[in-house]
Amino acid sequence: MLMPDKTLTLTNAIIGIGSVILKALGPNDTISSLWSKVNKGNEIAFDRFTLALDFLYVIKAIHYNDGLIKIGAVTDNDSKSKG
């Protein structure tokens, strides 16, 4: 499910969906706005979208701060904004 194989294409693998998410991610995207972008023109199920978000978060490719998804690990500025 994570990696493509002979029965699972790259577009349906979590790692492939993760690449679509990273390409679509803008500077001020919420989960719902990102879902709208990713779902346009792609036939991705929402459960796979959320699994790909989880995967990207675990490998520190994205982080979540104040309702926004950002590329990369948490920075000092992000942690200071939480108080």
C-alpha positions as MATLAB code, in Angstrom:
seq = 'MLMPDKTLTLTNAIIGIGSVILKALGPNDTISSLWSKVNKGNEIAFDRFTLALDFLYVIKAIHYNDGLIKIGAVTDNDSKSKG';
ca = [
       0.000    0.000    0.000;
       2.924    2.323    0.622;
       5.036    1.428   -2.389;
       3.848    0.479   -5.865;
       4.146   -3.122   -6.998;
       2.738   -5.261   -9.795;
      -0.831   -4.923   -8.452;
      -0.663   -1.354   -7.096;
       0.156    1.566   -9.368;
       2.206    4.567   -8.268;
      -0.869    6.802   -8.462;
      -2.652    4.604   -5.876;
       0.352    4.048   -3.606;
       0.686    6.248   -0.521;
       4.108    7.444   -1.638;
       2.704    8.484   -5.034;
      -0.223   10.314   -3.449;
       2.280   12.013   -1.139;
       4.114   13.404   -4.150;
       0.834   14.783   -5.531;
       0.156   16.422   -2.159;
       3.608   18.017   -1.995;
       3.226   19.396   -5.525;
      -0.194   20.870   -4.710;
       0.677   22.269   -1.275;
       0.604   26.052   -1.125;
       1.772   28.403    1.630;
      -1.607   28.733    3.357;
      -3.412   25.446    2.793;
      -5.773   23.848    5.256;
      -6.602   20.167    5.018;
      -9.864   20.915    3.200;
      -8.308   23.377    0.735;
      -5.497   20.924    0.019;
      -8.045   18.122   -0.484;
      -9.885   20.309   -3.016;
      -6.666   20.890   -4.952;
      -5.521   17.271   -4.863;
      -8.927   15.835   -5.705;
      -9.264   17.942   -8.893;
      -8.257   15.775  -11.826;
      -7.098   12.922   -9.585;
      -9.204    9.998   -8.504;
      -7.836    9.708   -4.990;
      -9.947    8.358   -2.142;
     -10.052   10.550    0.971;
      -8.775    7.722    3.185;
      -5.664    7.382    1.012;
      -5.251   11.167    1.072;
      -5.253   11.143    4.887;
      -2.874    8.172    5.005;
      -0.508   10.048    2.694;
      -0.723   13.119    4.957;
       0.111   10.896    7.937;
       3.064    9.414    6.060;
       4.387   12.861    5.078;
       4.028   14.046    8.681;
       5.858   11.009   10.088;
       8.810   11.510    7.754;
       8.770   15.259    8.595;
       8.058   16.325    5.035;
       5.120   18.411    6.328;
       3.918   19.811    9.630;
       0.632   21.190   10.931;
       0.493   24.558   12.697;
      -2.455   26.813   13.532;
      -4.737   24.976   11.109;
      -2.301   25.181    8.183;
      -0.188   22.489    6.574;
       3.376   23.564    5.832;
       6.241   21.873    4.007;
       9.150   20.726    6.169;
       9.739   20.139    9.856;
       8.576   22.495   12.611;
      10.688   25.644   12.824;
      11.376   27.873   15.830;
       8.872   30.426   14.521;
       6.149   27.746   14.389;
       6.790   26.567   17.937;
       6.886   30.155   19.327;
       3.472   30.944   17.832;
       1.895   28.255   20.024;
       3.006   30.137   23.123;
];
